[in-house]
């Protein structure tokens, strides 16, 4: 009887159970709002913009998984080996989102493209700084 209770407790709090209970991350309103906020028809063909937008949305998923389940061992090892904390990635992503919003608010297409390239260069420097 005790083993059954323990087994049920593990299954109840397991990741698959939580995923079923909470639903897919992409179904979250916050995810959908972010996704919609970065829809910009004028930049849909721009590869740099698409890469940065994809990074933002991928990090949303990673951040939500971390919030729900904690960091995986692989993530902990990567962060430990790089000598950084997960909050570093949270701050980089937050800054990237702000910079992309500034790009989208630009009315001049040439300036928008120039600013977008600067944002991409900034982001790549952040990635290179941790190896």
N, C-alpha and C positions, 0 to 999 in steps of 0.2 A: 504494500500500500504506500509506504513512504517513497519507494522508488518511482511509483506512478506519479505521485504528486511532484517530485523533483523533475521528472521527465516533462510533465505538462508545464511546469514553470519555465523550463528552458525553452520549450516550443512557444509558449505564450510571449516571452520577451525576445524571441529570436528575430533576426533581421527579416526573414521572409514574412513572419507574422506582422511585424511593424510596417513593412512595405504594403502588405494587404490592408492593414488598418489605416495607414496614412495616405495611401494611393501613390501613384507615380509623381515624381517631382515635376515633370513637365505639365501635369494637370493643375499644379498650384496656381492660384491667382497671381501671386507675386512673380512667378516665372513668366506667365503669359503677359503680364504688364511690361516686364523688362523686354520681352521678345518684341512686343508691339512698339515699345518706345524706340527700338533700334531699327524699325522698318523705315527705310528711306529709299524710295524708288530711284532717285538720281544716283545713288551709289550701289545699287544692286549688282552692277556689272564690275564694280571696282574690287579687285582681288584683295588688296590691302584692307579695305573696309570689311570685306567678308571674313577675312582671317581674324581681325580684331573682334568683330561681333561674335564670331564662333568661340573665341577665347572667353569672352564675357559670359556667354550662355553656358559654356562648359564649366566655368568656375562656379556659376550659380549652382549647378548640380553637385559639384564637389563640395561646396560649402554647406549645402543642405544635407548631404550625406554625412558630413562631419558633425553637423548639429544633431542629426538624428542618431547616429551610430558611433560617433567618435572617429578618430583617425585610424586608418588601417595600419597594420604593421609596416607595410611597404612605404606608406606616406611618412610614418614616423622615422623610418630609416633614412629616407631621402632627405628629410628636413634635418635630421641629426648629422648626417654626412656633410650636408651643405653648411651646417652651422647656423641655420635659421629657424625661426619659429613660424607656425602656421599663420600667425597674425601678420607677418610680413606679406604673405600672399593675399590676405584679406585687404590690406592697405594698398597694395599694388593694383588689385582688381578695382577697388573703390576709386582710385585715382584714374585708372583707365576708363571707367564708365563716365566719370566727370569730363575727361578730355574728349571722349567720343561725343558726348552731348554738346560740347562747345563746337565741335566740328559740324554737327548737324544743324546748329543754329546759324551758322555762317550763310549769308545770302549770296556771296560771290563764289561761283563754282571754282575759279582758279585758286582763291584763297582757301577754300574748303579743302581742295586737293593738297595744297601746300601744307596746311595745318595737319591734315590726316597723315601725310608722310612724316611730319615731325613727331606726331603721336606714336607712329609705328617705330620710329628710330628710338624714341624714349623707352617704349615697351621692350624692345629688343635689348637695350642696354641693361634694363632691370633683369631680364632673363640671363644675360651674360654675366652679370655681377654675382650670381649664385652658382654659376657653372653649368 
